[in-house]
Each structure stands twice: as C-alpha cells, then as structure tokens.
C-alpha cells in the first residue's frame, strides 16, 4: 500500500520507518526541515533502539521517503496523523493545534476512498469532530482512529509486532471499508494473530487515555505505599514482590521510586481529567489528580533524602546525578523526574554534575546551568553524594568497590530501587532507597 505519515516526531518517525520495513511505500511529512533532512539521511532525530537500522533498510529499499510538503502525500491510500498533543500552557487540557492543522493540511490532497487515520492521543470526542470536518470537505475520504501503544525503548518492536490493534471506525459501510484498509496495513501483525478490537471513535480514544491512567495509577499506588513504608519501617520492594504474586495484581510496574515522567503519562492523565470536567463527569476521574500529586511528591522526597544525607547542608556540595532521561533506553527529558531532581538540587546551591548515556544534549538545551559529564566515572569523582535517578543498565551494574575509590563520601540515594543494598553496604556505602529501611 502507499501510506503517508503526517508528523515525523517520535511517534511518526517510528511508524513511518516500521510501515516501510513491513513492505509498504511510505512518505513521511513534517514541517521541520532539519528533522526531514536527518531522516532522509537515515539519521533518527532522537534516540530509539533499532530505529536507525530500519530507517537505513527502508531508505535503501526505496520504500521510504520524507518531505516537508504535505502535497506529496497525495496518492496515498492511507494517511496517518501522528502529530503531538502537548499540554496547553497554564492548563491541564490537551492542545489540539497540531492535530487540527494536520487535518486541514491534508484535506486538499485527499481522494475518494482515502482513509485518514488518527494515531495521536486526543480527548474523547475529537475523532467525531474531525470526521465531520472531513465529510464537510466533500473529499470522499473517511476517518478512523487507531491509537498507538508504544513504549519508548521498545517502539520499533511495539509497532511491527504490537500486542493489540484498536480500530475506531464510523458505523455502516464507511466503517467496514476503513477496517478493510487497516487490515491491509497491519496484515503482517494480523497474520501473527495480533488481537484486533474494532469499535467506535469514542471508545478507541478512551482506550489510550484509560490505559495510561491505569498505568499511572499502578505506579503511584506503589509509591504511596513507599511513603507509608518509610514511616512504618517496612520495605516496599518486598511488599511489591508479595502482592505481585497475586495474578489479579501482577508485579509489573510496581517499582517504587521517583515516579513517572515523559511526554505521555503526565500530560495524558491531566488532559483526561480536564476532558472529564468538560463532559460534566470530573468526579469520575478526580482520583487522577491525587495520582499526579503522589507522583510529583516522589521527586520532592528524593531531594529531601539528598539533603538529609548531606546533614542538611547542600550548598557547594558535589552531587553526582546518574541519569537525565525519564527512562532508560531513551533520550527523552520531557517532564523527566531525573532532570527535575538535578535542576532542583542545583537551585539549592549544590554543585551538580549530571550524566546520562543519551540525554545530555537535550538536557543542555533545556538547562545549560547544570554541570554535565559524558563519562560516568568523571561525574562520580569527588562526589559527596551519588543519586541514581534513571535506571540505565550501566548504572545498575556499577561496582560499589571500584567507584568507592572515586567519591569523597560513600553515600548513594537509589531513586529507582534497582541496586542491591546488601552489596553496597558491604562495600562501605551508606545506601538509601525509596521506601526501604
């Protein structure tokens, strides 16, 4: 099939390259010339494992191209809209400026039978409004909503071999035709028995935001238990292990720490709350406000632990911050708890030296006032306290004996509870975990 992908940010670039890898002829469209030039050279404008490999493969095959001119999307059968929906400045609601612009931009280039497919995370009710706009234009095209469920660090795998596919389609003949086209797009995944859920627009929109809300709730639940464990003298990691054996609960995402971040979970649960208020059902998801509050408190707790470890005196103390990205295997620092902790400690007068395998350039653009080290050992040298805030493999595997010779004081705050306290204490370190005695 011939496919266009409008928006070549994180979601769009991965989707375009993955669709080409699956054998489709794909053109990616974006208004950013720098981004398009990088993609044309098979260079990912962000770090995502495996992406550059399939970019190179798809470009060599001739199945993948990029352009800044949306008119080049003409002739495609399916047009994916994969632009961002950031949080509005000063509000919780989602900003749909880019989604609306993408739809208006593609309208003049649609043909009879074309399918526009939304992948962006949007407030419920958006798809119905956009479908009406496409109908009004009289192009003969129709709309479907096909939410993405990508995990940063696993995005290529999640696109090529998804764990489920959701189609939000119109009723009647339009919906049947939309399903047929989407089945062709995802023929490989369907042949591999990927479950397909065909539903209406509103349900498809809610699937994405409710999945994120549930995940955020699970993470904040265990962090709330960590708050109780700290005052009760309990160990939240053992607690999570114990309740995780219950098949109804499960162990995944029950890791207490400094909380979640990134470009999806925080803004999506806020936008969900805002949309519920608009629909007159704000009370139904009011608990999400507390989920958000718990999440933000964990950052404060990490900072308090550093202050306590330094005897209350932070000024001019060297703090080595291990991690800047919101999660490992990513260079994404959007709403990153790790970067936030580094910035706040710097604001308290600490001499912060932060490091990360991939996220330093993005962090410098946002907070050039911080100190940075590209080498982990350089960051650790002479540190009064070490704070692990992104659980990169190389940090999890640090040798406490070896690095103990580099630091001024053997004090570590494990903001992700990924280190072995017994091992570190045996090496002479003062180890402090989140919700651990």
N, C-alpha and C positions, 0 to 999 in steps of 0.2 A: 504494500500500500504506500501511497505518498502521504506523508504526515508533516504538518508544521507544528512547531512548539514555540509559543509566544511567551517570551520571558526566559532568559538563559542564566538566571541566578542558580542557587544551589539546586532547587527542585528541577528547573527547566533544563539545565545543562546535563544533569544526570539522566533525566527522562529522554532527552534527545539522543544522547550517545547510546543509551541502552536500547531504545527502539531501533536504531540503526544496526546495532550489534545483533538484534533479532531478525534482521533482514529487510526492514522497511527502508524506504527512501525518505530521509528526514531533512527538513530545513529548520534551523533554529533562528529565531528572530529576537533581537534585543536592541534597545535604543542606545546602549553604551558601546561606543566604538572600540574602546580599549578592551572590553570584555570579549567582543566579537573577534578582534584581531588575535587575542590569546587563544581562543577556541579554534580559530582557523589554523593556528599553528599547533593544534593538538595539545595545548597547554591549559590545564584547568586553572581558573582564576581563584581557586580555593583548594584546600587540602581535603581530599576524599580518597581513601584507599581503593585502588583499582580503576579509578575514573580515567586517568591519563592513558592507561593501557587500552581501554575500549575506545577512547577518543582516537588514538592513533590507528587502531584497527579499522574503525568505521570510516575515518578520513581516507585511508589507503584504499578501501573498497569502493570509494566514490559514492557511498550511500548517505553520507552526512555532509551537510554544508551549513554555513551560517551567513546571516545578512543583517544589516540594520534597517532594511527597507521592508516593511510589512507587506508591500505589494508582491514581494517574491513568494509569499505564502499561497498566492493564487494557484489553483490547480491541484492543491492538496485535497484529499477526501475528508481527512480528519484534522481538526485544528485544536491542539491542546493549549489551554490558557494556564500558565504556570507562574504567574507574577506574584509578588509579595503582597501580604495584607498586614502591614505593621500596625502597631497600636497607635491610635491618634494621640497627638501631643496634648498632654494635660487631661486625657480621658482614658477610660478603660476600653472603649469601643474600638472595633477594627476600622482601619482606614481602607476604603474600597476604591480609592482614586485610581490605582493601577489596574485593577480588575475592570472597572468601567472603561478606562482608556483603551485597554486591550480589545474589549468587545467593540467599541466604536471604531477602532482602527481596522479591525478585520472585516467589518460589515461590508464595505465596498468591494471586497475581494472574494466574497462567498458566492457559491454557485448552487443551483438546485441539487438537493440531495446531500450537500455537505453536512458534516456534523461538527459542531463546536463543543469541546469537552472541557469543562472546568476541573482543574486539579487543585486550585488554591483553596486554602481553608477560609471559609466565609461564614458570616452569620446566617442562621436559618432564615429562609425567605429570599435570599439573594438570587438563587437559581431561577425561581419562578419569575422574578422581576426581569432578569436578563433574557429568559426565554421569550417573554412578552416583547421585549425590545427587538429581538431577532425576528419575531413574527411580524412586527410593525414595519420592519425594513423591507419586507416582501422579497427576500432573497431565495426563499425555498429551502433554506438551511434549518436545522433544528439544534437543540441543546441537550447535552447530557451532563451529569455531574459524577465525577469519578475521583473521589478523594484519595490522596496519597497517604501512605503509612510508612514513610521512610524513617530509618534510624541513622543518624549521622554516624559515619564509620562503617556502615553496612548498606549504604544507599544503593549501590550498584546491584548487590545481591537482592535487596528488597524490591527492586524494580524488575529485574529479569526473572526472579523466582519469588513472587510475592506470596504471603501466607493466605491472602484472600483478595478478591476483587469485588468492589462495590460499584454498581451502576445505578445512578439516579436518573430515571428517564421519564418522559411525558407519557400520558395514557394513550392507548389506542395504537394506530398504525405507526405514528412517529416513534413511539417507544420501541416497537418491535424492530423497526429499521435501525434505530440507534443501537439496540442490543446486537444486531447482526454485525454492524460495523465494528463495535467494540470487541466482539468475539473474534473478529479477524485480526484486530490489532494485537490481542492477547492470546492468539492461537497457541503459541508455544506453552504458555503457562497453563492454559485450559487443558491442553493435551497431557500435561503433567499432573492433572487432577487438582489444580488450584480451585478451591470453592469460589463460586460466583453468587453474589447476592444481588438480585435485581429488585429495585424498589423505586419509590418516588423521590422527587427532588429533596423535599424537606428531610426525609429520613437519611438520605445519603449525606446531606450537610451535617446532620446531628451525629452520624456515626463517627466522624472525625473528631469533633469537639468533645463528644462524650467519652471517647476512648482516651483522649488527652486528659480530660477531667478525672477519669478513674485512675489513670496512672499517677497523676499529680497527688490525688488523694491517698493512694497507697504509700507513696514516698513520704508525704507529710505525716501520715499516720505513724510510721516507724520513727520519724524524727520527733513527734510528740511524745512517743514512748521513751525516746532517748532523754528528753527533758525530765521525765519522771524518774528514769533510771539514775540519772546523775544525782538527784537529791535522795534517792532511796538506797543508793549503793549497789544497784543491780547492773548487770551487763546486757546492754541492748542487743549486742551481737548474738549472744546465747539465746536471748529471748526470741530474736528473729528466727534463729535456727529451729527452735522448739515449735513456734506457731507455724513455721513454713512447712512442716511435715503434714499439716492438715491440708488435704487436697483441695478443700474449698478456699484456702487462702493462698498457698504456694509461697515459695521462698524468693522468687524473682522480684526485684525492685523493693525488697525490704532491707535495704542497706542504709543505715543511718549515717548522716554526715552533715555537710554544709548545705545540702539541698540542691534542687534542680535549677537549671537556667536554660540558656539557648534562645533561639528565635521562635520556638513553638510553644512549649508548655506555659511559660508565664503569661505571654500575651494572649494565648488562646483561652485560658481559663478566665482571664479578665474580660475578654470580648464576649465569652459565653454568658458571664454574669450580666454584662451590660445589655446584651440582647434579650435575656430573660426579663430584665426590668422593663424593656420596651414592650415586651409581649404581655406585661402585667402579671408575670409569674416569677418575679425576682426572688420570692421566698423559697422557691423550689431548689434553687442552687446557691442560696445565701451561704451555705457551708463552704463554698469555694473561696469566699473572702477570708475565712479562717485558715483554709489550706494555704492560701497565698501568704498570710501573716506568719504562720508557722515556718514556712519556707524562708522568709526573709529573716526571721529570728535566728535561724541557724548560722547565718553569716555573722550576726552580732555575737553569738556565742563563741565562734571561732576567734574573733578578735579579743573577747574577754579572756579566753584561755591563754592567748599570747601575752596579754597584759599581766595576768596572774603569774605566768611562767617567768616573766621578767621582773617579778617582785613589785609590780605597779609602776615601774619606770621604763617607758618605751622610748623616750627622746634620745636620739642618736644611737640607739641600739641597732645592731645589724640583724635584720630579719631576712632569711633566705626563704623565698616563696617558690615552692615547686609546683608549677602548673599555672596556666593562664586561660586556656580554653575551658569551656563549660563542661567538656567531657573529653576523654582520651580519643585518639584517632581522629581528631578534628582540629581545625584552626579557628573555629567559630568562638568569638568572645562576646557575642550578643547576650546581654544580661547574664554574664558569667559570674557565678559566685566566687570563683578563684580570683579573677581580675578585680572584683569588687573588694575582696578582703585585702588584696595588695594595695589598692588605692586608699582604702580607709586607714590602713596602718601607716602608709606614707603621710597621710593627713594628720596623724597623731604625732608626727615627728620622728618616726622610725626611719632608719636607713635601709630601705627595702631594695633587695636585689632579687628580681624575679626571673624565672627561666621557664621555658616550655619548648618541646621539640618542634612545634609548628606555629604556635600562635604569637610569637614575639612581634613580627611585623604588624599584624593587626592591632596588637596592644599598644605599640609605639604610636600608631596613628591616633589612637583614642587618648592615651595617657603618656605623653612623652616625658612627663615629670618623674616617672618611675626610673629606677635603675634596672638594667637588664643584663643578663649574661647568657650567651648562647651555649655555654658549657656548664653542665650541672655542677661539676667539681669547683668551677670558678665561683658559682653562686654560693656554694657551701663554705668556701674558705673564710674563716674568721667569724662565722655566724654566731650570734648569741642565742638564737633560737631558729629552728627549722620548721616550716609549716607546709605540709603536703596537702594540696587542695585540688589537684587533678590527678586521677589515679592511672597515669601512664605506666606502662609495663616497666620502663627503666627506673621509675621511682619505687615501684613495688619491689623491685629486685635489688635495691641498694644494699650494700654490705655495711651494717652498722659499725663493724670494727674498722673497716677501711676509712669510712668517711668521718669516724670519730676523731681521727688524727687531723682533720681539716678544720673542724669547727672550734670556736672559742669555748662554748659550753655545750655539753651533750644533752640538749633539750629538743624534743620533737613533738609537734602537735599534728596528729594524724587526722586530718579533716575528712578523710574518706573511710577510716577504719579498715584499711587494707594491709597494714603491717602486722607482724607477729609481735605482740607486746613482750612475750617471754624472751624472744630472741634479742630484741632491742634492749630490754632491761638487763639481760645477761651481759651485754656489751658495755654496760655502764651508763646507758642513756636514761634520762627521765622521759618516759613515754606517757603522753596524754591522748586518749581517744575521745570520740564524741559519744557520750552516753555509756562510757566504760569506766569501771572503778580503777 
